[in-house]
Amino acid sequence: MFMSWVQMLLFVSLLFPTSVQSEIRHYSFTVVLKNTTRLCATKPIVTVNGKFPGPTLYAREDDNVLVNVTNLIKDNVTIHWHGVKQLRTGWSDGPAYITQCPIQPGRSYLYNFTLTGQRGTLLWHAHISWLRSTMHGAIVILPKKGVPYPFPKPDKQKVIVLGEWWKADAEAVINEALQTGVAPNVSDAHTINGHTGPVPNCSYG
């Protein structure tokens, strides 16, 4: 006795149940200037949502990620999702003038990509000039629901973003280097999650 195609599909689905559906993760990034104090000096820096480092993106393997970026500064902006495999979504990769036109002041752009076959911690950062010095953050890609980590579950997880800090405007530093042909001035400090550490006789490090 032959099975109908409906019976056949039902039989196959029982043998091979569908995996957990991936989700769509929505994020809203607003690029703004924010006065920030480090090493006893205050200067305006480019941030996402007023945070330094910027917000951490959380998603699961195979999730679709949508990030709407609105540019409220005077400079053009793009964001590169460092390490993300842009499979058929090269226009969301972020290098300015290569895979996309920059987001002009007052404009928005929707990044749309899928985290296909990836898990772990990656980095996002601005990909035009030296805006990345303050405009960056982490991407945490968790395993699919029901899929364990390939190691014992840790007691606690903490995102740590390492960076650098210049007392001078970072754009001025790179522009001077390009004009003179020498290496940019070294940073005044390294940062851990945006902080330089305590400084004597200073209210904030």
N, C-alpha and C positions, 0 to 999 in steps of 0.2 A: 504494500500500500504506500503510495507516494504522499508526502506531506505537502501542504500548500506553502507558498512563499511566506505567508504570515506565520504559520506554524514553525517554519524553518528559522525565521528571524527570532522568534520567541525562544526556540531551542538553543540557538547560538548565544543569545543574550544571557540565558541561564548558565551556560557553560563558561562564558567570559563576561562577567558583570562589568559594567562601565565603571571607570575610576571616578574618584571624587572630582566634581567639576571645578575648574579653575575660577578665580574671581577677578573682578575688575577693581583695581585700586585707584582711587581718585585723590590727587593732591593739587593744591593751589599754591604756587610760588609767586610772591610779589617782591620784586627787586627794588630795594630802597636804600638810601643812605642812613647811617646811624652813627651818631657821635659815640666813640668808644675810647676808654682810657686804658692804656697799658704802659708800663715803664714810666709812670709819673707824667705822661703826656696824653692829651686828648686830641683825636682827629676824626673826621668823618670817614667811614669805610662803607664799601658796598656789601650789603647783606641780603639774604633771602628771609623775608618775614621778620626782619629786624634781629635775626639771630646770627651769632658767630661762635662756632660753625653753624651752618644752616640746618634745617630740620632733617632728621633721619627718615628715609623711606623704608617702610616695612612691607614685604610682600612674600608670597610663597612661589616656589618653583612652578612655572607655567602660567602664573597670573599675568593678566594684561594690566599694564600700568599707564595711567593717563595723568600727565602733569601739565596743568595750564600755567604758563609763565607770563606774568605781566611786568613790563619794564617801566619803572617810574623814576629812572635816573637819566642823566643827560647823555650817557654813552650807550652804544649798541651792546647787546648782550646775546650770548648763546650759552647753552649748558650741554656738557658732554657727560654721558653716563659711562664712566670709565670701567671697562671690563664687560659690559653688557653686550651679548651677541645680538647685533641688530640684523635679524634674519628677515629680509624683505621690508625692513623699516629704516633704511639708510638715512632717510630724511630726518630721522629723530636722533641721529648720532651726535650732532652738535658742533663739529668744527666749523667756525665761521668762514663763509665764502668758499667752502669745499663741499659740504653736504647740505648746507642750508644758508639762506640769507639771514643776517643777524636780525634780532628782534629790536626794532627801532624804538626810541623813547616814546612812551605813551601807547605802545602796541602790545599785543599778546600773541602767544603761539602755543599750540597744544602739542606736546610730545606724546607719542603713542607707540608703545613697544611691548613685546611679550618676553618674559624671562624664561625662554625655552631651554629646558635641560640644565638649568643653573641653580646653584645654591651656595651660600657663603656670604661674606661681607665684601662689598665693593665700594667705590667712591664716585661721587658726582662732583663736578666743578665747572666753573665758567670756562669757556674755550674761546676767549678773545682777549688779546693783550694780556695784562697781568691781573685782571679782575679775580682770577682764581686764588690769589693770595689771601683773600678774605671770603670769597664766595665759593664755598665748598661744603660737603657733608657726606654722610655715609648712606649706603644702600644695604640693607640687611635682607637677604633672600633665605627664607626658611624652607625646609623640606615640605613636600606636599603633606596634607593632613593624613595621618596614619602611617607615614614613612619615617622611621627612626633616623637619628643622626648616626653616622658610621663610627661613633665613639660614645663612651658613657656620657649621659646627660650631665652637663655641668651644674654645680650648685647655684651659680649666678652668672649672668652675662652682662657685660658692660661695653658699650661702643667707645673706642678711643681713637680720636682723630689727631694726628700729629701735623704740625704746620710751622710756619715761620712768621715773624713780626718785624716790620720795618717802622721806625719812628717817622721816617719820611713817607710821603705818598708813594705807594708802590708803582703807580703809573709813571711818576716822575723818575723813579729809579730805573725802570726799564727803558724809558725814552732817552735818558742820558747815556745809557749803555749802547743803545742803537746808534746814537749820534757820534759817539767817540770810538766805537768799535772794540771797546774793552768789556770785560765781564761785568755784570751788575754788581753793585755794592753788596757785600754779604749782609744778611739780616742781623738785626740787633738782638734777637732772641728767638728761641724755638718755643712752640706752644704745644700744650696738651689740652685738647678740647677747648682751644681758644685762649687759654690762660698761660701767662709767662712765669708764674710763680711769684712768691712774695718779694718785694723790693723794699729795702730799708728806707725809712722816712717818707713812705708813699702810702696814701690811703688805699690804693688799689693797684695790684700787680698786673 
